[in-house]
Amino acid sequence: MADSYIKNGSYGYISFAADQRELNSIPIFPNPINHENTAVINEILQAKNFLYLINPSNFSTKNDFIAAVTSTNYDLLIMDLFFNDGTPFTSSEINQLKNKANGGKRMVISYMSIGEAEDYRYYWHREWINYKPGWLDEENPNWPGNYKVKYWNSEWQKIIYGNDNSYVKKIINADFDGIYLDIIDAFEYYEK
């Protein structure tokens, strides 16, 4: 992990070295965190470090998650809109997460997959396993429960953005500072 921070820093990158592939914990190394500071972060370019914690499975409650994150001094947090039980974080909870332990402020970014549908999301319908909509494709063999999508299809796009029930609108309503789009390389799957 130390070598990763050194190598990335030498290229001017801001990096995060996770201690687990599941991205479900706050690493205890390095301590203090890489480039820890008391700054108020209002723009992503101001961030000197970040925490990538999109799987809250190690936390029993939202309050446990919030307490753990707010006891850190990361400049930026990338997390999921939803907690383990599928309930979204509220605007009030996201605003709590924007506080660093040392009095500084951080940005909070929501994770969202746009190239795969996930069978544990609020939008998923059980019947899709047997009766797939035209935009739903094969299951990703490396990530069970994640299905390739024909991202250009308007029905999939309506799930993601453009209306009051969309995923993006839920993220906006929760007061996140931005969205981290995953699986933007989905076109590679369809190039074959």
GROMACS elastic network, one bead per residue, 0.5 to 0.9 nm:
[ bonds ]
;  ai    aj funct       b0    kb
    1     4     6  0.50175   500
    1     5     6  0.64270   500
    1     6     6  0.87479   500
    1    16     6  0.87220   500
    1    17     6  0.55682   500
    1    18     6  0.78068   500
    1    19     6  0.79738   500
    1    29     6  0.79288   500
    1    30     6  0.80603   500
    2     5     6  0.52617   500
    2     6     6  0.63159   500
    2     7     6  0.87229   500
    2    17     6  0.82730   500
    2    29     6  0.84870   500
    2    30     6  0.74215   500
    3     6     6  0.50653   500
    3     7     6  0.60704   500
    3     8     6  0.84654   500
    4     7     6  0.52492   500
    4     8     6  0.60151   500
    4     9     6  0.83231   500
    4    15     6  0.78802   500
    4    16     6  0.84353   500
    4    17     6  0.67983   500
    5     8     6  0.52660   500
    5     9     6  0.58676   500
    5    10     6  0.85054   500
    5    13     6  0.87922   500
    5    14     6  0.81580   500
    5    15     6  0.63965   500
    5    16     6  0.75363   500
    5    17     6  0.72380   500
    5    34     6  0.76153   500
    6     9     6  0.51235   500
    6    10     6  0.61795   500
    6    11     6  0.89340   500
    7    10     6  0.51999   500
    7    11     6  0.68032   500
    7    12     6  0.89677   500
    7    13     6  0.86756   500
    8    11     6  0.53454   500
    8    12     6  0.64026   500
    8    13     6  0.50478   500
    8    14     6  0.67564   500
    8    15     6  0.63275   500
    9    13     6  0.53594   500
    9    14     6  0.66371   500
    9    15     6  0.77051   500
   10    13     6  0.75068   500
   14    47     6  0.79971   500
   14    48     6  0.62456   500
   14    49     6  0.58408   500
   14    50     6  0.76707   500
   15    34     6  0.88675   500
   15    48     6  0.87479   500
   15    49     6  0.66146   500
   15    50     6  0.71737   500
   16    34     6  0.87194   500
   16    49     6  0.71151   500
   16    50     6  0.62047   500
   16    51     6  0.64997   500
   16    52     6  0.71163   500
   17    20     6  0.89921   500
   17    27     6  0.82654   500
   17    29     6  0.89458   500
   17    51     6  0.89025   500
   17    52     6  0.89944   500
   18    21     6  0.69047   500
   18    22     6  0.88127   500
   18    23     6  0.67171   500
   18    25     6  0.82025   500
   18    26     6  0.80677   500
   18    27     6  0.65517   500
   18    51     6  0.85746   500
   18    52     6  0.77515   500
   19    22     6  0.89363   500
   19    23     6  0.79396   500
   19    25     6  0.77615   500
   19    26     6  0.81759   500
   19    27     6  0.58709   500
   19    28     6  0.85251   500
   19    29     6  0.82963   500
   20    23     6  0.58204   500
   20    24     6  0.72150   500
   20    25     6  0.73036   500
   20    27     6  0.84420   500
   21    24     6  0.80654   500
   22    25     6  0.81314   500
   22    53     6  0.87542   500
   22    54     6  0.84106   500
   22    55     6  0.67984   500
   23    26     6  0.82669   500
   23    52     6  0.65389   500
   23    53     6  0.51830   500
   23    54     6  0.59961   500
   23    55     6  0.57209   500
   23    56     6  0.82554   500
   24    52     6  0.85684   500
   24    53     6  0.56271   500
   24    54     6  0.65942   500
   24    56     6  0.54153   500
   24    57     6  0.61302   500
   24    58     6  0.61178   500
   24    59     6  0.85784   500
   25    52     6  0.88350   500
   25    53     6  0.65077   500
   25    55     6  0.79633   500
   25    56     6  0.75902   500
   25    57     6  0.85604   500
   25    58     6  0.67411   500
   25    59     6  0.87718   500
   26    29     6  0.88866   500
   26    51     6  0.74569   500
   26    52     6  0.84299   500
   26    53     6  0.72001   500
   26    68     6  0.80507   500
   26    69     6  0.78791   500
   26    72     6  0.88189   500
   27    30     6  0.75137   500
   27    31     6  0.89633   500
   27    33     6  0.89865   500
   27    51     6  0.88518   500
   28    31     6  0.64073   500
   28    32     6  0.86842   500
   28    33     6  0.84227   500
   29    32     6  0.76078   500
   29    33     6  0.70602   500
   29    34     6  0.89704   500
   30    33     6  0.50997   500
   30    34     6  0.65245   500
   31    34     6  0.77351   500
   32    35     6  0.81592   500
   32    36     6  0.66420   500
   32    73     6  0.88858   500
   33    36     6  0.53920   500
   33    49     6  0.79857   500
   33    72     6  0.85596   500
   33    73     6  0.75511   500
   33    74     6  0.74344   500
   34    48     6  0.78989   500
   34    49     6  0.64210   500
   34    50     6  0.89456   500
   34    74     6  0.87012   500
   35    48     6  0.58853   500
   35    49     6  0.63937   500
   35    74     6  0.88895   500
   36    48     6  0.74619   500
   36    49     6  0.73398   500
   36    73     6  0.63625   500
   36    74     6  0.68785   500
   36    75     6  0.79877   500
   37    48     6  0.80741   500
   37    73     6  0.70847   500
   37    74     6  0.81833   500
   37    75     6  0.79332   500
   37   102     6  0.82402   500
   37   104     6  0.78164   500
   38    73     6  0.75395   500
   38    75     6  0.87008   500
   38   100     6  0.79255   500
   38   101     6  0.89221   500
   38   102     6  0.60482   500
   38   103     6  0.65315   500
   38   105     6  0.77540   500
   39    46     6  0.85550   500
   39    47     6  0.87542   500
   39    75     6  0.78894   500
   39   103     6  0.83787   500
   39   104     6  0.51470   500
   39   105     6  0.66945   500
   39   106     6  0.82996   500
   40    46     6  0.86155   500
   40    75     6  0.81002   500
   40   103     6  0.84197   500
   40   106     6  0.64981   500
   40   107     6  0.89215   500
   41    44     6  0.72424   500
   41    45     6  0.86214   500
   41    46     6  0.58867   500
   41    47     6  0.63612   500
   41    75     6  0.63996   500
   41    76     6  0.79168   500
   41   104     6  0.76499   500
   41   105     6  0.56293   500
   41   106     6  0.51900   500
   41   107     6  0.62609   500
   42    45     6  0.86714   500
   42    46     6  0.72005   500
   42    47     6  0.86903   500
   42   105     6  0.79458   500
   42   106     6  0.74429   500
   42   107     6  0.67436   500
   42   177     6  0.89674   500
   43    46     6  0.55624   500
   43    47     6  0.73767   500
   43   107     6  0.76479   500
   44    47     6  0.55167   500
   44    75     6  0.88190   500
   44    76     6  0.77533   500
   44   107     6  0.74155   500
   45    48     6  0.81826   500
   46    75     6  0.82716   500
   47    50     6  0.72981   500
   47    74     6  0.84964   500
   47    75     6  0.52954   500
   47    76     6  0.64672   500
   47   106     6  0.82042   500
   47   107     6  0.84711   500
   48    74     6  0.82419   500
   48    75     6  0.64655   500
   48    76     6  0.84060   500
   49    74     6  0.59334   500
   49    75     6  0.56133   500
   49    76     6  0.66476   500
   50    74     6  0.53536   500
   50    75     6  0.56408   500
   50    77     6  0.57235   500
   50    78     6  0.75292   500
   51    69     6  0.89876   500
   51    74     6  0.62287   500
   51    75     6  0.80047   500
   51    76     6  0.62772   500
   51    78     6  0.62004   500
   51    79     6  0.84165   500
   52    55     6  0.89719   500
   52    76     6  0.85468   500
   52    77     6  0.61274   500
   52    79     6  0.64678   500
   53    56     6  0.69484   500
   53    77     6  0.72427   500
   53    78     6  0.60113   500
   53    79     6  0.51417   500
   53    80     6  0.77461   500
   54    78     6  0.65386   500
   54    81     6  0.86672   500
   54   110     6  0.84415   500
   54   111     6  0.68824   500
   55    58     6  0.79277   500
   55    79     6  0.74166   500
   55    80     6  0.70439   500
   55    83     6  0.82052   500
   55    84     6  0.79328   500
   56    59     6  0.56366   500
   56    60     6  0.84397   500
   56    61     6  0.89438   500
   56    62     6  0.85879   500
   56    65     6  0.70528   500
   56    79     6  0.83798   500
   56    80     6  0.81439   500
   56    82     6  0.88701   500
   56    83     6  0.64541   500
   56    84     6  0.63142   500
   57    60     6  0.74296   500
   57    83     6  0.82555   500
   57    84     6  0.61135   500
   58    65     6  0.84861   500
   59    62     6  0.72618   500
   59    63     6  0.86046   500
   59    64     6  0.58405   500
   59    65     6  0.55693   500
   59    68     6  0.87902   500
   59    84     6  0.84400   500
   60    63     6  0.83177   500
   60    64     6  0.64210   500
   60    65     6  0.77457   500
   60    84     6  0.84440   500
   61    64     6  0.51592   500
   61    65     6  0.64421   500
   61    66     6  0.86861   500
   61    83     6  0.81830   500
   61    84     6  0.83226   500
   62    65     6  0.50020   500
   62    66     6  0.60702   500
   62    67     6  0.85047   500
   62    83     6  0.67967   500
   62    84     6  0.86525   500
   62    89     6  0.79440   500
   62    93     6  0.84383   500
   63    66     6  0.50071   500
   63    67     6  0.59728   500
   63    68     6  0.84771   500
   63    93     6  0.86512   500
   64    67     6  0.51399   500
   64    68     6  0.61208   500
   64    69     6  0.86443   500
   65    68     6  0.52291   500
   65    69     6  0.62337   500
   65    70     6  0.85705   500
   66    69     6  0.52653   500
   66    70     6  0.59739   500
   66    71     6  0.84891   500
   66    93     6  0.74686   500
   66    94     6  0.86013   500
   66    96     6  0.72626   500
   66    97     6  0.60495   500
   67    70     6  0.52735   500
   67    71     6  0.61777   500
   67    97     6  0.84162   500
   68    71     6  0.53574   500
   68    72     6  0.71315   500
   69    72     6  0.54960   500
   69    73     6  0.83038   500
   69    74     6  0.84856   500
   69    77     6  0.85253   500
   69    97     6  0.66480   500
   69    99     6  0.87669   500
   69   100     6  0.80260   500
   69   101     6  0.86407   500
   70    73     6  0.74941   500
   70    74     6  0.89681   500
   70    96     6  0.75222   500
   70    97     6  0.58229   500
   70    98     6  0.76452   500
   70    99     6  0.59161   500
   70   100     6  0.53893   500
   70   101     6  0.55970   500
   71    99     6  0.87455   500
   71   100     6  0.67103   500
   71   102     6  0.83726   500
   72    99     6  0.88804   500
   72   100     6  0.59145   500
   72   101     6  0.54784   500
   72   102     6  0.80277   500
   73    76     6  0.88741   500
   73    99     6  0.83720   500
   73   101     6  0.57201   500
   73   102     6  0.65219   500
   73   103     6  0.86694   500
   73   104     6  0.76188   500
   73   105     6  0.85309   500
   73   106     6  0.80819   500
   74    77     6  0.69559   500
   74   100     6  0.69379   500
   74   105     6  0.89225   500
   74   106     6  0.68700   500
   75    98     6  0.88915   500
   75   100     6  0.77490   500
   75   104     6  0.83009   500
   75   105     6  0.70780   500
   75   107     6  0.65094   500
   75   108     6  0.87886   500
   76    98     6  0.84346   500
   76   105     6  0.88428   500
   76   106     6  0.51788   500
   76   108     6  0.58266   500
   76   109     6  0.74545   500
   77    97     6  0.83944   500
   77    98     6  0.83699   500
   77   106     6  0.72675   500
   77   107     6  0.63407   500
   77   109     6  0.60327   500
   77   110     6  0.83854   500
   78   107     6  0.86651   500
   78   108     6  0.60972   500
   78   110     6  0.57956   500
   78   111     6  0.63959   500
   78   179     6  0.85479   500
   78   180     6  0.74304   500
   79    82     6  0.86011   500
   79   108     6  0.74470   500
   79   109     6  0.63795   500
   79   110     6  0.52433   500
   79   111     6  0.56861   500
   79   180     6  0.89711   500
   80    83     6  0.72097   500
   80    88     6  0.85435   500
   80    89     6  0.85757   500
   80   109     6  0.82829   500
   80   110     6  0.53365   500
   80   111     6  0.50582   500
   80   112     6  0.74078   500
   81    86     6  0.89856   500
   81    87     6  0.83482   500
   81    88     6  0.54043   500
   81    89     6  0.58075   500
   81    90     6  0.87220   500
   81   109     6  0.89483   500
   81   110     6  0.57860   500
   81   111     6  0.70120   500
   81   112     6  0.82505   500
   81   170     6  0.82046   500
   81   171     6  0.65913   500
   81   174     6  0.79836   500
   81   176     6  0.86534   500
   82    85     6  0.77135   500
   82    86     6  0.53551   500
   82    87     6  0.53531   500
   82    89     6  0.59226   500
   82   121     6  0.86373   500
   83    86     6  0.53998   500
   83    87     6  0.55602   500
   83    88     6  0.61123   500
   83    89     6  0.68314   500
   84    87     6  0.74282   500
   85    88     6  0.88308   500
   86   120     6  0.78806   500
   86   121     6  0.72847   500
   86   122     6  0.71897   500
   87    90     6  0.89661   500
   87   122     6  0.88863   500
   88   170     6  0.82947   500
   88   171     6  0.88456   500
   88   174     6  0.80714   500
   89    92     6  0.81448   500
   89    93     6  0.60072   500
   89    94     6  0.65639   500
   89   174     6  0.66694   500
   90    93     6  0.51169   500
   90    94     6  0.62100   500
   90    95     6  0.85602   500
   90   173     6  0.80819   500
   90   174     6  0.51673   500
   90   175     6  0.79633   500
   91    94     6  0.51383   500
   91    95     6  0.61231   500
   91    96     6  0.86669   500
   91   173     6  0.68284   500
   91   175     6  0.51597   500
   91   176     6  0.78438   500
   92    95     6  0.51513   500
   92    96     6  0.63551   500
   92    97     6  0.88444   500
   92   174     6  0.78548   500
   92   175     6  0.82925   500
   93    96     6  0.50876   500
   93    97     6  0.64126   500
   93    98     6  0.89472   500
   93   174     6  0.83490   500
   94    97     6  0.50168   500
   94    98     6  0.65476   500
   94   108     6  0.73273   500
   94   174     6  0.67297   500
   94   175     6  0.65141   500
   94   176     6  0.67003   500
   95    98     6  0.51872   500
   95    99     6  0.74567   500
   95   108     6  0.85981   500
   95   174     6  0.88040   500
   95   175     6  0.72542   500
   95   176     6  0.82812   500
   96    99     6  0.58847   500
   97   100     6  0.77117   500
   97   105     6  0.89397   500
   97   106     6  0.78905   500
   97   107     6  0.85929   500
   97   108     6  0.72746   500
   98   104     6  0.86825   500
   98   105     6  0.55732   500
   98   107     6  0.59307   500
   98   108     6  0.63101   500
   99   102     6  0.83664   500
   99   103     6  0.67311   500
   99   104     6  0.63515   500
   99   106     6  0.61311   500
   99   107     6  0.88358   500
  100   103     6  0.55308   500
  100   104     6  0.51186   500
  100   105     6  0.54448   500
  100   106     6  0.64276   500
  101   104     6  0.72333   500
  101   105     6  0.88598   500
  102   105     6  0.87604   500
  107   176     6  0.79095   500
  107   177     6  0.60163   500
  107   178     6  0.83599   500
  108   175     6  0.86852   500
  108   176     6  0.56086   500
  108   177     6  0.54917   500
  108   178     6  0.71283   500
  108   179     6  0.88424   500
  109   176     6  0.56587   500
  109   177     6  0.55153   500
  109   179     6  0.52687   500
  109   180     6  0.64035   500
  110   171     6  0.69120   500
  110   176     6  0.63997   500
  110   177     6  0.79238   500
  110   178     6  0.63498   500
  110   180     6  0.58634   500
  110   181     6  0.85486   500
  111   178     6  0.89566   500
  111   179     6  0.59442   500
  111   181     6  0.63630   500
  111   182     6  0.71759   500
  112   160     6  0.89066   500
  112   167     6  0.81487   500
  112   168     6  0.85256   500
  112   179     6  0.68008   500
  112   180     6  0.60879   500
  112   181     6  0.52472   500
  112   182     6  0.59643   500
  112   183     6  0.88748   500
  113   116     6  0.59459   500
  113   117     6  0.72478   500
  113   118     6  0.81843   500
  113   180     6  0.82605   500
  113   181     6  0.57546   500
  113   183     6  0.58748   500
  113   184     6  0.80151   500
  114   117     6  0.74358   500
  114   149     6  0.82467   500
  114   151     6  0.71380   500
  114   156     6  0.89497   500
  114   157     6  0.86956   500
  114   160     6  0.71970   500
  114   181     6  0.63780   500
  114   182     6  0.60980   500
  114   183     6  0.60549   500
  114   184     6  0.66760   500
  114   186     6  0.84801   500
  115   147     6  0.84209   500
  115   148     6  0.62493   500
  115   149     6  0.57785   500
  115   150     6  0.76704   500
  115   151     6  0.60934   500
  115   181     6  0.87967   500
  115   182     6  0.70063   500
  115   184     6  0.60190   500
  115   185     6  0.74947   500
  115   186     6  0.52638   500
  115   187     6  0.84050   500
  116   136     6  0.85123   500
  116   137     6  0.87978   500
  116   139     6  0.88303   500
  116   140     6  0.84350   500
  116   146     6  0.59106   500
  116   147     6  0.50606   500
  116   149     6  0.52625   500
  116   150     6  0.86079   500
  116   151     6  0.82267   500
  116   182     6  0.85723   500
  116   183     6  0.68202   500
  116   186     6  0.79117   500
  117   120     6  0.89386   500
  117   121     6  0.80320   500
  117   123     6  0.88712   500
  117   124     6  0.78652   500
  117   136     6  0.75850   500
  117   145     6  0.82076   500
  117   146     6  0.56169   500
  117   147     6  0.50888   500
  117   148     6  0.64703   500
  117   149     6  0.64266   500
  117   156     6  0.88293   500
  118   121     6  0.57449   500
  118   123     6  0.87297   500
  118   124     6  0.71892   500
  118   144     6  0.88991   500
  118   145     6  0.57103   500
  118   147     6  0.63366   500
  119   122     6  0.84550   500
  119   123     6  0.83309   500
  119   124     6  0.54888   500
  119   125     6  0.78653   500
  119   126     6  0.80626   500
  119   144     6  0.89670   500
  119   145     6  0.51960   500
  119   146     6  0.63837   500
  119   147     6  0.79319   500
  120   123     6  0.84068   500
  120   124     6  0.67426   500
  120   145     6  0.73731   500
  120   146     6  0.87861   500
  121   124     6  0.55767   500
  122   125     6  0.84815   500
  123   159     6  0.72523   500
  123   167     6  0.86085   500
  124   127     6  0.88373   500
  124   128     6  0.76848   500
  125   128     6  0.56617   500
  125   129     6  0.82502   500
  126   129     6  0.62141   500
  126   130     6  0.82726   500
  127   130     6  0.56645   500
  127   131     6  0.56995   500
  127   132     6  0.74594   500
  128   133     6  0.66726   500
  128   136     6  0.81499   500
  129   132     6  0.61314   500
  132   135     6  0.77974   500
  132   136     6  0.58857   500
  132   137     6  0.77808   500
  133   136     6  0.55333   500
  133   137     6  0.85978   500
  133   155     6  0.87632   500
  134   137     6  0.79092   500
  134   150     6  0.81265   500
  134   153     6  0.82784   500
  134   155     6  0.87287   500
  135   148     6  0.85898   500
  135   149     6  0.55048   500
  135   151     6  0.72577   500
  135   152     6  0.83643   500
  135   153     6  0.60059   500
  135   154     6  0.86723   500
  135   155     6  0.73533   500
  135   156     6  0.65334   500
  136   147     6  0.67591   500
  136   148     6  0.63575   500
  136   150     6  0.64890   500
  136   156     6  0.83712   500
  137   147     6  0.59968   500
  137   149     6  0.54073   500
  137   150     6  0.71297   500
  138   141     6  0.86743   500
  138   146     6  0.85856   500
  138   147     6  0.54825   500
  138   148     6  0.55897   500
  138   149     6  0.80553   500
  139   142     6  0.86970   500
  139   143     6  0.78400   500
  139   144     6  0.67273   500
  139   145     6  0.67113   500
  139   146     6  0.56775   500
  139   148     6  0.62535   500
  140   143     6  0.53248   500
  140   144     6  0.61566   500
  140   145     6  0.74895   500
  140   146     6  0.55979   500
  140   147     6  0.55583   500
  140   148     6  0.66413   500
  141   144     6  0.60546   500
  141   145     6  0.89214   500
  141   146     6  0.84459   500
  142   146     6  0.87511   500
  143   146     6  0.57423   500
  143   147     6  0.85291   500
  144   147     6  0.81310   500
  148   151     6  0.85324   500
  148   186     6  0.76943   500
  148   189     6  0.83693   500
  149   152     6  0.85042   500
  149   153     6  0.84178   500
  149   156     6  0.76039   500
  149   186     6  0.81513   500
  150   153     6  0.57256   500
  150   156     6  0.75229   500
  150   186     6  0.86385   500
  150   187     6  0.89957   500
  150   190     6  0.84751   500
  151   154     6  0.79823   500
  151   155     6  0.89842   500
  151   156     6  0.62898   500
  151   157     6  0.67921   500
  151   186     6  0.80286   500
  151   187     6  0.86969   500
  152   155     6  0.87782   500
  152   156     6  0.75772   500
  152   157     6  0.71486   500
  153   156     6  0.55607   500
  153   157     6  0.63509   500
  153   158     6  0.88652   500
  154   158     6  0.61037   500
  154   159     6  0.87823   500
  155   158     6  0.51958   500
  155   159     6  0.67625   500
  156   159     6  0.52499   500
  156   160     6  0.65928   500
  156   161     6  0.89282   500
  157   160     6  0.50100   500
  157   161     6  0.59761   500
  157   162     6  0.77707   500
  157   166     6  0.87484   500
  158   161     6  0.54246   500
  158   162     6  0.61288   500
  158   163     6  0.69418   500
  158   165     6  0.85650   500
  158   166     6  0.65106   500
  158   167     6  0.88550   500
  159   162     6  0.82411   500
  159   163     6  0.83260   500
  159   165     6  0.74935   500
  159   166     6  0.50775   500
  159   167     6  0.63161   500
  159   168     6  0.86921   500
  160   163     6  0.86741   500
  160   165     6  0.88282   500
  160   166     6  0.51953   500
  160   168     6  0.60112   500
  160   169     6  0.85199   500
  161   164     6  0.83421   500
  161   165     6  0.82365   500
  161   167     6  0.61514   500
  161   168     6  0.52831   500
  161   169     6  0.68546   500
  162   165     6  0.84767   500
  162   166     6  0.65410   500
  162   168     6  0.78952   500
  162   169     6  0.78278   500
  163   166     6  0.53925   500
  163   167     6  0.88572   500
  163   168     6  0.85803   500
  163   169     6  0.70225   500
  164   167     6  0.86621   500
  164   168     6  0.87284   500
  164   169     6  0.58170   500
  164   170     6  0.78213   500
  165   168     6  0.84833   500
  165   169     6  0.65965   500
  165   170     6  0.71286   500
  166   169     6  0.52280   500
  166   170     6  0.64490   500
  166   171     6  0.88519   500
  167   170     6  0.51874   500
  167   171     6  0.64345   500
  167   172     6  0.87965   500
  168   171     6  0.50816   500
  168   172     6  0.61930   500
  168   173     6  0.85817   500
  168   179     6  0.81654   500
  169   173     6  0.60141   500
  169   174     6  0.85605   500
  170   173     6  0.51013   500
  170   174     6  0.62913   500
  171   174     6  0.51693   500
  171   175     6  0.67480   500
  171   176     6  0.61213   500
  171   177     6  0.89935   500
  171   178     6  0.82339   500
  171   179     6  0.78006   500
  172   175     6  0.53462   500
  172   176     6  0.60636   500
  172   177     6  0.81001   500
  172   178     6  0.80805   500
  173   176     6  0.78507   500
  175   178     6  0.86743   500
  176   179     6  0.75632   500
  181   184     6  0.65754   500
  182   185     6  0.81674   500
  183   186     6  0.55343   500
  183   187     6  0.89814   500
  184   187     6  0.75615   500
  185   188     6  0.58460   500
  185   189     6  0.79425   500
  186   189     6  0.55510   500
  186   190     6  0.70603   500
  187   190     6  0.51548   500
  187   191     6  0.61495   500
  188   191     6  0.51276   500
  188   192     6  0.72848   500
  189   192     6  0.62248   500
